[in-house]
Amino acid sequence: MVVSVEDWEEEARRRNDCVCEAKLLAKYKGLVFRDPDNNNCAFKVWDDNLEFRSGQGGGWFPAPRAIHTGASM
């Protein structure tokens, strides 16, 4: 999987700001991926689940939730 990181994202990801959160969610909500280290479980980025973490290396991070699908991806 390749996700293109746009120029505006580097700054937006590090700012604890509701506008930055909304812009990042608009881009990534609905993204579904599988974790090969977790029985290939499917996870989805919902429209309400970014978390901001402070400190070095911090910023906005998706908090994807597991989903159950009958179809293979």
C-alpha positions in Angstrom: 0.0 0.0 0.0 1.3 3.4 -0.9 -0.3 6.5 0.7 0.8 9.8 -0.8 1.7 12.4 1.9 1.0 15.9 0.7 3.1 19.0 1.6 0.4 20.4 4.0 0.2 17.2 6.0 3.6 17.5 7.7 2.6 20.7 9.5 -1.0 19.8 10.0 -0.1 16.5 11.6 1.9 18.2 14.3 -0.6 21.0 15.2 -3.2 20.3 17.9 -5.9 22.2 16.0 -9.5 21.1 15.1 -9.0 22.5 11.5 -5.9 20.3 11.0 -7.8 17.3 12.5 -10.7 17.9 10.1 -8.5 18.1 7.0 -6.6 14.9 7.9 -9.9 13.1 8.6 -11.3 14.3 5.3 -8.3 12.6 3.5 -8.0 9.4 5.4 -11.6 8.5 6.7 -12.8 5.3 5.2 -9.3 3.9 4.6 -9.4 0.2 5.2 -6.3 -1.9 5.7 -5.3 -5.3 6.9 -2.7 -6.0 9.6 -0.6 -9.1 8.7 0.7 -9.3 12.3 -2.9 -9.5 13.7 -4.4 -12.5 11.8 -4.8 -10.3 8.7 -7.6 -8.4 10.6 -9.2 -5.5 8.7 -9.1 -2.1 10.3 -10.9 1.1 9.2 -10.2 4.8 9.8 -13.6 6.2 10.8 -14.6 9.9 10.5 -14.2 10.5 14.3 -11.1 8.7 15.4 -7.9 10.7 15.2 -5.9 11.1 18.5 -3.4 13.8 19.2 -0.2 12.7 21.1 2.1 15.2 22.6 5.8 15.1 22.9 8.7 14.3 20.5 7.4 12.4 17.5 3.8 13.3 18.5 1.0 14.6 16.4 -2.3 13.4 14.9 -2.6 9.6 14.6 -5.5 7.5 13.3 -7.0 5.2 15.9 -8.5 2.6 13.5 -11.0 0.1 14.8 -11.3 -3.5 13.7 -14.1 -4.3 11.3 -15.6 -7.6 10.4 -16.1 -8.2 6.7 -17.3 -11.3 4.9 -15.4 -10.3 1.7 -11.7 -10.8 1.3 -9.6 -7.8 0.5 
